[in-house]
Structures are given as structure tokens and as C-alpha cells.
């Protein structure tokens, strides 16, 4: 059975491992991205890790990469970034790794890969859906008639940059945005999403006010997407999904407030099934599809 090396490059960590053609993860681990060292340093780390994996595993058919940023899927080059990884724009990921390792490489945006993973292994039984990942920022991807729509310049789904109530969507509806709201009201502290929601659940009035505002912005943003795409499903991923059904119920209520009944009742909002390793798995699916 064919096996692939898979990498998911994020601003904080790089997840990596070996995945077979059925989507089974044979081995996995992660390492710090050390983004401050710049884009070329990250690719050198990927190459070093790949060499180690290749010594341990036989019959590796190629290298599948999911990465933050806008990616030209034809050349495997980073063509746009949010600034999370310095000196990343212009890095020719595919070319650099192929030249070094002498194996075929395919690269795609991380949220696109998450959507491909859900399409491949999610068991959603739908041909039209959109995904949102809610974490440090907000990412998105679009599946139409079973195909991933990337847009004219590979930037479709960048709805973190939409404007919601005069602000960028991801500045007011991401975990980063929520932390900023709480910090403004409660003062400096090493806030994180987990602690904020614990305070929210325990009845902290100031935190509850910030979280309600967060859900309001999230509800408005997703309602806008429902009007644009009229998808069968909205698949939600990202760190916030660890809150599971509690988060899902709160989100559905927020979206319902800003969506016409006939649109809302015909759209299912669900959690991603493969949140932890969706980037790696989707990257392998992308590799197989493009190599064919």
C-alpha cells in the first residue's frame, strides 16, 4: 500500500508523520515551527525531518504538505501570508524539497487541506459545504459539487478579512480577537481561549459580555456566508471545537439570530471530524489527486 510523508506547517507548530493511501496515520509527531527564524528555516526543518522519516520507512511515494498562507498549487510557492511566518512569501516549497529529497511534492493551503480531509474522510455525504477554522485567525474553504474551489488566484475562502460591524472578521471573531476583548476589559494577563471559556461558564460577567460579543460577530459573519453560498453544511474546525457540543449549540443560536428561517433550517452547522490531523490528511488527499 502506498505511503506518504505528510507535513502541516502552522505558525506555532509543524505536525508531521506517515500516512497511507486510505488515510490511516501510521506515525505522527510535531515540532515547534520557530517561525521567527523565517520561511527558509522552516523548509530546512521539514527537509531534515523528512530525511529522518525516510530512513525509518520504506516505499514512500511522495511528500504532501499543508501550509499556512496563500499557496500557488501549481508551483507550490507561497504567494501571500498574514505575517505569522516572516520571510515566507515567495518561498518555493515544492521546488526546494523536490530538489533535495528527489521525491514528488504537492503543497496546498492548510484550510483547503482541512476541507479536503473532511470531504475524503468526514463521512458528511454532501457535495456542497464550506469550512471555517476558528483559532488564531479565521480561515475558510469551499467545496462545490465535490470539488475544492480555490478561486482565480488561490485565495477563495479568505473570509477572515471580511468586514463585520466595521472590523475585520477575524479581529472580532477569532480566539485572538476574543483574548483582546477580554484583555481590554479585565487587564493584562496570559489569557487563552480555554481559561476565558472557563470564566464564562463560571459566571464572570465581564468575560460573559466579551464572549457574547464574540458569538454575535461569529453569527453575523457565518450568516453572511450562508446568504452567499447557500451550502448544505458548514463544517467548523480549529481549537475552539474542543468545547464540542456546548460550543456548537451556542454558535447555532448566534447564527440563527441573523439568518432568514428558510436559509437557516436548510443548513446544518457541524464540527469537523478530523480536527487534530486534518491538515496532514487533506494534504495526502491533495497529493494523490494532483499526481493522478
C-alpha positions as CSV (number, residue, x, y, z in Angstrom):
1,X,0.0,0.0,0.0
2,X,1.3,3.5,-0.9
3,X,2.6,5.6,1.9
4,X,3.3,9.4,2.0
5,X,5.2,11.8,4.3
6,X,2.8,14.4,5.4
7,X,3.5,17.9,6.9
8,X,1.2,20.5,8.3
9,X,3.1,23.8,8.7
10,X,1.5,26.3,11.1
11,X,2.7,29.4,12.8
12,X,3.3,27.6,16.1
13,X,4.0,24.0,15.3
14,X,4.7,21.6,12.4
15,X,2.7,18.4,12.6
16,X,4.2,15.6,10.6
17,X,4.0,11.8,10.0
18,X,3.5,8.9,7.7
19,X,0.0,8.4,6.1
20,X,-1.2,5.6,3.8
21,X,-3.5,5.9,0.8
22,X,-6.5,5.0,2.9
23,X,-6.0,7.9,5.2
24,X,-4.5,5.9,8.1
25,X,-1.9,7.7,10.1
26,X,1.0,5.2,10.7
27,X,3.1,7.6,12.7
28,X,2.8,11.2,13.8
29,X,4.5,13.8,15.9
30,X,5.1,17.6,15.9
31,X,7.8,20.1,16.4
32,X,8.0,23.8,17.1
33,X,7.8,25.9,13.9
34,X,10.2,28.5,15.3
35,X,8.6,30.9,12.8
36,X,10.8,33.8,14.0
37,X,13.7,32.2,12.1
38,X,11.9,32.7,8.8
39,X,10.4,30.8,5.9
40,X,13.5,29.2,4.6
41,X,14.5,27.9,8.0
42,X,11.1,26.1,8.3
43,X,11.6,24.3,4.9
44,X,15.1,23.2,6.1
45,X,13.4,21.8,9.2
46,X,10.9,19.9,7.1
47,X,13.7,18.5,4.9
48,X,15.7,17.4,7.9
49,X,12.6,15.7,9.4
50,X,11.8,14.1,6.1
51,X,15.3,12.6,5.9
52,X,14.8,11.0,9.3
53,X,11.4,9.6,8.4
54,X,12.7,8.2,5.1
55,X,15.4,6.3,7.0
56,X,12.7,4.6,9.1
57,X,10.0,3.9,6.5
58,X,10.2,2.1,3.1
59,X,8.2,2.7,-0.1
60,X,7.4,6.4,0.5
61,X,5.8,7.6,-2.7
62,X,5.9,11.4,-2.1
63,X,5.6,14.3,0.3
64,X,2.3,16.0,1.0
65,X,2.4,19.4,2.6
66,X,-0.3,21.6,4.1
67,X,0.8,25.1,4.9
68,X,-0.4,28.4,6.3
69,X,-0.6,31.2,3.7
70,X,-1.8,31.5,0.2
71,X,-0.3,28.8,-1.9
72,X,0.0,28.5,-5.7
73,X,-1.0,24.9,-6.0
74,X,0.6,24.5,-9.4
75,X,4.1,25.6,-8.4
76,X,3.9,25.0,-4.6
77,X,5.0,28.6,-3.9
78,X,3.8,30.8,-1.1
79,X,2.2,33.8,-2.8
80,X,0.7,35.6,0.2
81,X,0.9,35.5,4.1
82,X,-0.8,37.0,7.1
83,X,2.6,37.8,8.6
84,X,2.6,34.9,11.1
85,X,5.8,33.5,9.4
86,X,8.4,36.1,8.5
87,X,10.0,35.9,5.1
88,X,7.6,33.2,3.9
89,X,6.2,34.9,0.9
90,X,8.0,33.8,-2.3
91,X,9.4,30.6,-0.7
92,X,9.2,27.8,-3.4
93,X,8.3,25.0,-1.1
94,X,7.7,22.3,-3.7
95,X,10.9,23.1,-5.7
96,X,13.2,23.3,-2.7
97,X,12.0,20.0,-1.2
98,X,11.8,18.1,-4.5
99,X,15.4,19.1,-5.4
100,X,16.7,18.0,-2.0
101,X,14.8,14.8,-1.5
102,X,14.2,13.6,-5.1
103,X,10.5,12.8,-4.4
104,X,7.4,14.4,-5.8
105,X,5.9,17.1,-3.6
106,X,2.5,18.8,-3.5
107,X,1.6,21.8,-1.4
108,X,-1.8,23.4,-0.5
109,X,-3.2,25.9,1.9
110,X,-3.9,24.5,5.4
111,X,-7.6,25.3,5.5
112,X,-8.1,23.9,2.0
113,X,-6.4,20.7,3.2
114,X,-8.7,20.6,6.2
115,X,-11.7,20.8,3.8
116,X,-10.3,18.1,1.6
117,X,-9.8,15.9,4.7
118,X,-13.5,16.4,5.6
119,X,-14.5,15.6,2.0
120,X,-12.4,12.5,1.9
121,X,-12.8,11.1,5.5
122,X,-15.5,13.1,7.2
123,X,-18.5,11.0,6.1
124,X,-20.6,14.1,5.5
125,X,-22.4,12.8,2.4
126,X,-22.8,16.2,0.9
127,X,-21.5,17.7,-2.3
128,X,-21.6,21.4,-1.2
129,X,-20.2,22.7,2.0
130,X,-17.9,25.4,3.4
131,X,-15.4,25.1,6.3
132,X,-14.3,27.6,8.9
133,X,-11.4,27.2,11.1
134,X,-11.6,29.4,14.2
135,X,-8.3,29.9,16.1
136,X,-5.6,32.5,15.9
137,X,-7.4,33.8,12.9
138,X,-10.3,32.6,10.8
139,X,-9.7,30.6,7.7
140,X,-12.1,29.1,5.2
141,X,-12.5,26.8,2.2
142,X,-15.3,26.0,-0.3
143,X,-16.4,22.6,-1.7
144,X,-18.8,22.9,-4.7
145,X,-20.0,19.8,-6.4
146,X,-17.4,17.7,-4.6
147,X,-14.6,19.9,-5.8
148,X,-12.5,22.4,-3.8
149,X,-12.9,25.9,-5.2
150,X,-9.6,27.8,-4.9
151,X,-10.5,31.0,-6.8
152,X,-8.8,32.9,-9.6
153,X,-5.6,33.5,-7.6
154,X,-5.8,30.7,-5.0
155,X,-7.3,32.9,-2.3
156,X,-11.0,31.9,-2.2
157,X,-12.2,31.4,1.4
158,X,-10.1,34.2,2.9
159,X,-13.2,35.4,4.7
160,X,-11.2,36.2,7.9
161,X,-10.7,39.5,6.0
162,X,-14.4,40.3,5.6
163,X,-15.8,43.3,7.4
164,X,-18.2,42.7,10.2
165,X,-19.6,45.7,12.0
166,X,-16.7,47.8,10.8
167,X,-14.0,45.4,11.8
168,X,-12.1,42.6,10.1
169,X,-14.0,39.4,10.8
170,X,-11.0,37.5,12.3
171,X,-10.1,40.5,14.5
172,X,-13.5,40.3,16.3
173,X,-14.5,36.6,15.9
174,X,-11.2,34.6,16.3
175,X,-9.8,33.4,19.6
176,X,-7.1,36.2,19.2
177,X,-9.9,38.7,18.9
178,X,-11.7,37.3,22.0
179,X,-8.5,37.5,24.0
180,X,-8.0,41.1,23.0
181,X,-11.6,42.0,24.1
182,X,-11.1,40.3,27.5
183,X,-7.7,41.9,28.0
184,X,-9.2,45.3,27.3
185,X,-11.9,44.8,29.9
186,X,-10.1,42.7,32.5
187,X,-6.5,43.9,32.2
188,X,-3.2,42.3,31.2
189,X,-3.0,38.6,31.9
190,X,-1.8,35.5,29.9
191,X,-5.3,34.8,28.7
192,X,-6.1,31.9,26.4
193,X,-9.3,30.5,25.0
194,X,-9.6,27.7,27.5
195,X,-9.4,30.0,30.5
196,X,-11.8,32.5,29.0
197,X,-14.5,29.9,28.5
198,X,-13.9,28.5,32.0
199,X,-14.5,32.0,33.3
200,X,-17.5,32.4,31.0
201,X,-19.0,29.1,32.3
202,X,-18.4,30.1,35.9
203,X,-20.4,33.3,35.6
204,X,-17.7,36.0,35.2
205,X,-19.9,38.9,34.0
206,X,-17.2,40.8,32.2
207,X,-16.0,37.7,30.4
208,X,-19.6,36.7,29.5
209,X,-20.1,40.1,27.9
210,X,-17.0,39.7,25.8
211,X,-17.9,36.1,24.8
212,X,-21.5,37.2,23.8
213,X,-19.9,39.9,21.6
214,X,-17.6,37.2,20.1
215,X,-20.6,35.0,19.3
216,X,-22.5,37.9,17.8
217,X,-19.7,38.7,15.4
218,X,-19.3,35.0,14.5
219,X,-23.0,34.7,13.9
220,X,-23.2,37.7,11.6
221,X,-20.1,36.5,9.6
222,X,-21.4,33.0,9.1
223,X,-24.9,34.3,8.3
224,X,-23.4,36.3,5.5
225,X,-21.6,33.2,4.2
226,X,-24.9,31.3,4.2
227,X,-26.5,34.0,2.1
228,X,-23.6,33.9,-0.4
229,X,-23.1,30.1,-0.7
230,X,-26.3,28.5,0.5
231,X,-24.3,25.4,1.5
232,X,-25.8,22.1,2.7
233,X,-23.4,22.2,5.6
234,X,-21.0,24.4,7.4
235,X,-18.1,22.5,9.0
236,X,-16.3,24.2,11.9
237,X,-12.7,23.4,12.9
238,X,-10.0,25.0,14.9
239,X,-9.0,24.9,18.6
240,X,-12.3,26.2,19.8
241,X,-14.0,23.0,18.8
242,X,-12.6,21.3,21.9
243,X,-15.7,22.8,23.6
244,X,-17.7,20.4,21.4
245,X,-21.5,20.3,21.6
246,X,-21.6,23.2,24.0
247,X,-19.8,25.5,21.6
248,X,-21.9,24.1,18.7
249,X,-25.2,24.9,20.3
250,X,-24.1,28.5,21.2
251,X,-22.8,29.0,17.6
252,X,-26.1,27.7,16.1
253,X,-28.1,30.1,18.2
254,X,-25.9,33.0,17.2
255,X,-26.2,32.2,13.5
256,X,-29.9,31.7,13.8
257,X,-30.4,35.3,15.0
258,X,-29.0,36.7,11.8
259,X,-30.3,34.3,9.2
260,X,-33.7,34.0,7.5
261,X,-35.6,30.9,8.7
262,X,-35.8,29.3,5.3
263,X,-32.0,29.6,4.9
264,X,-31.1,28.5,8.4
265,X,-33.3,25.4,8.5
266,X,-31.8,24.1,5.3
267,X,-28.2,24.4,6.5
268,X,-26.5,22.1,9.0
269,X,-23.7,23.5,11.2
270,X,-21.4,20.8,12.4
271,X,-18.0,20.2,13.9
272,X,-15.0,18.9,11.8
273,X,-14.5,15.1,12.3
274,X,-10.7,15.2,12.0
275,X,-9.6,18.4,13.6
276,X,-6.3,17.4,15.0
277,X,-4.7,16.0,11.9
278,X,-6.9,17.3,9.1
279,X,-4.1,19.3,7.5
280,X,-1.9,16.2,7.2
281,X,-4.7,14.0,5.9
282,X,-6.0,16.6,3.5
283,X,-2.5,17.2,2.2
284,X,-2.2,13.5,1.3
285,X,-5.6,13.5,-0.4
286,X,-4.5,16.6,-2.4
287,X,-1.2,14.9,-3.3
288,X,-3.0,11.8,-4.6
289,X,-5.5,13.8,-6.6
290,X,-2.9,16.1,-8.2
291,X,-0.4,13.3,-9.0
292,X,-3.2,11.4,-10.8
